[in-house]
Amino acid sequence: MRFGGLAAVDDVSFAIGKGIITGLIGPNGAGKTTLFNIIAGRLFPTSGRVLLEGDDITRLPPHERSHKGLARTFQIPHEFGALTVLENLMVAGDTSRGENAFNAVLRRGLFLREERAVYERARDTLDFLELSHVKSEKAGNLSGGQKKLLELGRSLMREPRLILLDEIGAGINRTLLGKIAEKIKRLNEERGFTFCLIEHDLDYVSKLCSDVIVMAQGKVLTRGTIDEVRHDERVIEAYFGGGKYEVGT
């Protein structure tokens, strides 16, 4: 991905393993969020392709990628502040039949059954995320951590094949950070969800990710387990400024 003469993402190529949690790490300016924007469809790459289980989605807009099973959260939550928490989840659900005037008027029973199913899925998602107690609260009134949980919940509403998490732990307290980590692990282990996450907290990455990709200056520097990458001299130089780093410090 080039912006004028700057190669923000430069010859990056990798596959995300199905059914695992992959971490994408690197110093600020490494190109991580630009790469997520390419995968999610906010940017079209200057060259190269994006494949989702073999399907070329490179030129599809974000909403079509969503229909194909790609979900994404943002570092700064994008909730509908004037809607309730429950309504935020229902908006993210698939009620496409009701968007057709013919179905809404002449096939109302089908439309209502679909809407009911979305409502029940939203309620189940709130229960899973432990947000049921704020289901009627305006989403704009939630705490930062609750908004991050709501972002995660909205990404779950279409049963996606891949969820991109952009610094989901940024700016929230350790208690909610631990809760979000627990939910991500359960979704992966119990329901087989595939995640790729950008995160600067290496301790957090070590608890969640079995596979870690390191970017620097728009390129993939290395890939491996968290223990392998944190002892790689290139990573220490690019990411940690040449100093030794121990997870948990």
Long-range contacts (C-beta under 8 A, 24 or more apart in sequence): 1-31, 1-34, 1-35, 1-38, 1-43, 1-45, 1-46, 2-46, 7-218, 8-34, 8-218, 9-34, 9-35, 9-38, 9-45, 9-218, 10-217, 10-218, 10-219, 11-219, 12-48, 12-215, 12-218, 12-219, 12-220, 13-48, 13-220, 14-213, 14-220, 14-223, 16-162, 16-194, 16-196, 17-194, 17-211, 18-53, 18-194, 19-188, 19-192, 19-193, 19-194, 20-188, 20-194, 20-195, 20-210, 20-211, 21-184, 21-185, 21-188, 21-194, 21-195, 21-196, 21-197, 21-208, 21-209, 21-210, 21-211, 22-195, 22-196, 22-197, 22-209, 22-210, 22-211, 22-212, 22-213, 23-196, 23-197, 23-198, 23-199, 23-205, 23-208, 23-209, 23-211, 23-212, 23-213, 23-226, 24-196, 24-197, 24-198, 24-199, 24-212, 24-213, 24-215, 25-198, 25-199, 25-200, 25-202, 25-205, 25-212, 25-213, 25-214, 25-215, 25-229, 25-239, 26-214, 26-215, 26-216, 26-221, 26-238, 26-239, 27-216, 27-238, 27-239, 29-217, 30-215, 30-216, 30-217, 30-218, 31-215, 31-217, 31-218, 31-219, 32-198, 32-215, 33-75, 33-166, 33-198, 35-215, 36-72, 36-164, 36-166, 36-198, 39-70, 39-72, 39-164, 40-65, 40-70, 40-72, 40-164, 41-65, 41-70, 52-161, 52-162, 53-161, 66-158, 66-160, 67-158, 68-161, 69-158, 69-159, 69-160, 69-161, 69-162, 70-160, 70-161, 70-162, 70-164, 71-155, 71-156, 71-158, 71-160, 71-162, 71-163, 71-164, 72-155, 72-163, 72-164, 72-166, 73-148, 73-151, 73-152, 73-154, 73-155, 73-163, 73-164, 73-165, 73-166, 73-168, 74-151, 74-166, 75-166, 75-167, 75-168, 75-170, 75-198, 77-144, 77-147, 77-148, 77-150, 77-151, 78-151, 79-139, 79-140, 79-142, 79-147, 79-150, 79-151, 80-139, 81-138, 81-139, 81-140, 82-138, 82-139, 82-140, 83-138, 83-139, 84-135, 84-136, 84-137, 84-138, 84-139, 85-126, 85-131, 85-134, 85-135, 85-136, 85-137, 85-138, 85-139, 85-142, 85-150, 86-122, 86-123, 86-126, 86-135, 86-136, 87-139, 88-139, 88-150, 88-153, 88-154, 89-121, 89-122, 89-125, 89-126, 89-150, 89-153, 89-154, 89-157, 90-118, 90-119, 90-122, 90-157, 91-154, 92-153, 92-154, 92-155, 92-157, 92-158, 93-118, 93-121, 93-122, 93-157, 93-158, 94-118, 94-157, 94-158, 118-157, 121-157, 122-157, 125-153, 125-156, 125-157, 126-153, 128-153, 128-183, 129-153, 129-183, 130-179, 143-172, 143-176, 144-171, 144-172, 145-172, 145-173, 145-175, 145-176, 145-177, 145-179, 145-180, 146-176, 148-172, 148-176, 148-180, 149-176, 149-179, 149-180, 149-183, 152-180, 152-183, 152-184, 156-187, 156-193, 160-193, 161-194, 162-194, 162-195, 162-196, 163-193, 163-194, 163-195, 163-196, 164-195, 164-196, 164-197, 165-195, 165-196, 165-197, 165-198, 165-199, 166-197, 166-198, 167-198, 167-199, 167-200, 168-197, 168-199, 169-199, 169-201, 169-204, 170-200, 177-204, 181-207, 181-208, 184-208, 202-226, 202-230, 202-245, 202-247, 203-247, 203-248, 206-247, 206-248, 214-238, 214-239
